[in-house]
């Protein structure tokens, strides 16, 4: 049985997808770009603000699913500039504690709405 997860604390879907889908104890979080959930617009400023907004959006979806960031088993990071990889690591260390989730980081040519970073995740609830 699957359950669609929705929260106003994360950006509304901007296409034909759900914010997250819960299947048993596993939750699949759709890709999050640095959209402000209140305005639906990309945040402005340094890449740090973009990365933090994405982690905040992921956290909101985790909470709406009945968990938190510590329940993320797999995190995928997509960057239009892999030069920002160190910044992702630095900020991720503020949001997560060991043991860290499995992770992939990929350089991509472009992301929706001109974003510089996108992340999706798989959550496993206790």
C-alpha positions in Angstrom: 0.0 0.0 0.0 1.4 3.4 -0.8 0.6 6.7 0.7 1.2 10.1 -0.9 3.0 12.5 1.5 2.3 16.3 1.2 3.4 19.2 3.3 3.2 22.9 2.9 6.6 23.1 4.7 8.2 22.0 1.4 7.7 23.4 -2.1 4.6 22.1 -4.0 5.3 19.8 -6.9 5.9 21.8 -10.1 5.1 18.9 -12.4 3.4 15.5 -12.5 4.9 14.0 -9.4 4.2 13.8 -5.6 6.5 15.4 -3.0 7.0 12.0 -1.5 5.6 8.5 -1.6 5.5 6.1 1.4 5.5 2.4 0.7 5.4 0.5 4.0 8.4 1.8 6.0 10.2 3.2 2.9 9.6 6.8 1.8 10.9 8.0 -1.6 11.5 11.8 -1.5 11.2 13.6 -4.9 14.1 15.8 -6.0 14.2 19.1 -4.1 15.7 22.2 -5.6 16.2 25.4 -3.5 12.6 26.6 -3.8 11.2 28.6 -0.9 8.0 26.8 0.0 6.2 30.1 0.9 6.9 31.8 -2.5 7.7 28.9 -4.9 10.7 30.9 -6.1 14.4 29.9 -6.1 16.2 31.4 -3.1 18.8 34.0 -4.0 22.3 34.5 -2.8 25.4 32.3 -2.3 25.4 28.5 -3.1 25.4 27.9 0.7 21.9 29.3 0.9 20.8 27.1 -2.0 22.2 23.9 -0.4 20.7 24.8 3.0 17.2 25.4 1.4 17.4 21.9 -0.2 18.3 20.2 3.1 15.5 22.2 4.8 13.0 21.0 2.1 14.2 17.4 2.5 13.9 17.7 6.3 10.3 19.0 6.0 9.4 16.0 3.8 11.1 13.6 6.3 9.0 15.1 9.2 5.8 14.9 7.2 6.6 11.2 6.5 7.0 10.5 10.3 10.8 10.7 10.5 13.7 13.1 10.2 16.9 13.5 8.3 18.5 10.7 10.4 16.1 8.2 8.6 17.6 8.9 5.2 19.3 5.7 4.0 20.3 7.0 0.5 20.9 10.6 -0.6 21.5 11.7 -4.2 23.1 15.1 -4.9 23.0 16.7 -8.3 25.2 19.7 -8.9 25.7 21.8 -12.0 29.2 22.7 -10.8 31.1 19.9 -8.9 33.3 22.7 -7.5 30.5 23.1 -4.9 31.0 19.5 -3.7 33.1 20.7 -0.7 30.4 23.1 0.3 27.8 20.3 0.2 30.0 18.2 2.5 30.6 21.0 4.9 26.9 21.9 5.2 25.8 18.2 5.2 27.9 17.7 8.3 25.8 20.3 10.1 22.5 18.6 9.2 23.6 14.9 9.7 25.4 13.0 12.3 27.3 9.7 11.8 26.4 7.2 10.7 25.8 9.1 7.5 23.5 7.9 4.7 24.8 6.3 1.6 25.3 9.0 -1.0 26.0 9.7 -4.7 27.1 13.1 -6.0 26.7 13.8 -9.7 27.7 16.6 -12.0 24.8 17.5 -14.4 24.5 19.9 -17.3 21.3 21.6 -16.0 18.6 21.4 -13.4 14.9 22.5 -13.3 14.3 26.3 -13.2 18.0 27.0 -13.5 18.8 25.6 -10.0 22.5 24.8 -9.1 21.7 21.9 -6.8 19.0 19.2 -6.4 18.8 16.3 -4.0 16.5 13.3 -3.6 16.5 10.6 -1.0 15.2 7.3 0.2 14.0 7.2 3.8 13.6 4.1 5.9 11.4 4.6 9.0 11.8 2.7 12.2 
